[in-house]
């Protein structure tokens, strides 16, 4: 199947699956902002408490596979910096979803590699 015709899960279902997975693992997760239910992109704020935050932005790899980009850089940032980045992205794209995961270990619950 070509990438143009590839069936993709609706964003709402992807987020719901992540919420359920976190609940099973007893990892706090919050859907901080709901975007377009069908095709909104997702920003994930991994809040590692005193270790800082990492914002992951949903993207596609060169081969078209789902992947995540470290949007705030390789090193963790403080929470105000992460929140400011997210606010800029929301202003730019009102269809974006924002999910915050509070996990000191910084485990990613969404499918796809972190680039």
ZADO-397469 format. One line per field, with one value per residue (C-alpha): residue number from 1; residue in three letters; x, y, z. Coordinates in steps of 0.001 Angstrom, whole numbers, always signed. Last residue first. Example, Ala and Ser with C-alpha at 12.3 -4.5 7.8 and 13.67 -1.06 7.14 Angstrom:
<pts>
num <- c(2_1)
residu <- c(SER_ALA)
px <- c(+13670_+12300)
py <- c(-1060_-4500)
pz <- c(+7140_+7800)
</pts>
This chain:
<pts>
num <- c(115_114_113_112_111_110_109_108_107_106_105_104_103_102_101_100_99_98_97_96_95_94_93_92_91_90_89_88_87_86_85_84_83_82_81_80_79_78_77_76_75_74_73_72_71_70_69_68_67_66_65_64_63_62_61_60_59_58_57_56_55_54_53_52_51_50_49_48_47_46_45_44_43_42_41_40_39_38_37_36_35_34_33_32_31_30_29_28_27_26_25_24_23_22_21_20_19_18_17_16_15_14_13_12_11_10_9_8_7_6_5_4_3_2_1)
residu <- c(UNK_UNK_UNK_UNK_UNK_UNK_UNK_UNK_UNK_UNK_UNK_UNK_UNK_UNK_UNK_UNK_UNK_UNK_UNK_UNK_UNK_UNK_UNK_UNK_UNK_UNK_UNK_UNK_UNK_UNK_UNK_UNK_UNK_UNK_UNK_UNK_UNK_UNK_UNK_UNK_UNK_UNK_UNK_UNK_UNK_UNK_UNK_UNK_UNK_UNK_UNK_UNK_UNK_UNK_UNK_UNK_UNK_UNK_UNK_UNK_UNK_UNK_UNK_UNK_UNK_UNK_UNK_UNK_UNK_UNK_UNK_UNK_UNK_UNK_UNK_UNK_UNK_UNK_UNK_UNK_UNK_UNK_UNK_UNK_UNK_UNK_UNK_UNK_UNK_UNK_UNK_UNK_UNK_UNK_UNK_UNK_UNK_UNK_UNK_UNK_UNK_UNK_UNK_UNK_UNK_UNK_UNK_UNK_UNK_UNK_UNK_UNK_UNK_UNK_UNK)
px <- c(+14837_+12598_+11336_+7677_+4768_+3586_+4289_+7672_+9322_+10873_+12166_+10804_+7401_+4732_+3256_+1706_-315_-900_-3015_-2491_-5401_-4798_-1444_+785_-672_-524_+3115_+4055_+2260_+4101_+7490_+6545_+5414_+8727_+10687_+8501_+9034_+12825_+14623_+15966_+18963_+18631_+16593_+13175_+11442_+12972_+11344_+9048_+8453_+5617_+6885_+6988_+10341_+12052_+10593_+7257_+6565_+4955_+6678_+8384_+8846_+11403_+11094_+13466_+15277_+13518_+10185_+10664_+7830_+7597_+5556_+4132_+2993_+519_-613_-4299_-5742_-9078_-9862_-8476_-6935_-7497_-5256_-3769_-4535_-2990_-892_+250_+2013_+299_+1418_-2158_-3223_-318_-1456_-5040_-3958_-1719_-4600_-6877_-4237_-3958_-7755_-8182_-5477_-7396_-5488_-3834_-4644_-1906_-3197_-577_+2087_+1444_+0)
py <- c(+10901_+9176_+5916_+5130_+4099_+6356_+5474_+7202_+6609_+9692_+7875_+10623_+10149_+12805_+12516_+15604_+15319_+18268_+17790_+20089_+21364_+25052_+24966_+28085_+29278_+25703_+25467_+28708_+27603_+24258_+25978_+28289_+25309_+23520_+26648_+27172_+23493_+23566_+21967_+18445_+18103_+16774_+19666_+21163_+19426_+16026_+14586_+11586_+8958_+7458_+5746_+7572_+6228_+9548_+9410_+10991_+13512_+13803_+16358_+15356_+17913_+17012_+18282_+18671_+16331_+17960_+16523_+14306_+15911_+14314_+16843_+15046_+17074_+15337_+16167_+16567_+14248_+12849_+14328_+17778_+19100_+18395_+20113_+19110_+15413_+14414_+11380_+10041_+6657_+3794_+1344_+354_+4002_+4927_+2349_+3647_+7240_+6177_+4278_+7317_+9492_+7163_+6923_+10724_+11019_+8836_+5744_+5794_+3781_+4150_+5485_+8205_+5937_+3385_+0)
pz <- c(+16439_+18970_+17471_+16938_+19093_+21929_+25550_+25908_+29263_+30829_+33938_+36211_+34626_+34451_+30968_+29419_+26205_+23881_+20747_+17744_+15611_+16476_+14654_+14909_+18228_+19526_+18450_+20206_+23392_+23307_+23098_+25981_+28069_+27520_+28473_+31563_+32551_+32492_+29570_+29055_+26720_+23167_+21826_+22597_+19678_+20310_+17167_+17325_+14644_+12590_+9458_+6116_+4945_+5659_+9165_+10005_+12753_+16168_+18354_+21599_+24342_+26993_+30534_+33447_+35853_+38839_+37654_+34577_+32613_+29186_+27216_+24200_+21195_+18910_+15375_+14623_+11964_+13088_+16482_+15642_+18824_+22471_+24962_+28314_+27908_+31197_+32049_+35424_+35114_+36964_+34226_+33352_+33511_+31238_+28687_+28842_+28306_+25416_+23791_+24155_+22494_+19495_+19264_+19225_+16576_+14160_+13199_+9830_+6723_+4132_+814_+339_+1812_-913_+0)
</pts>
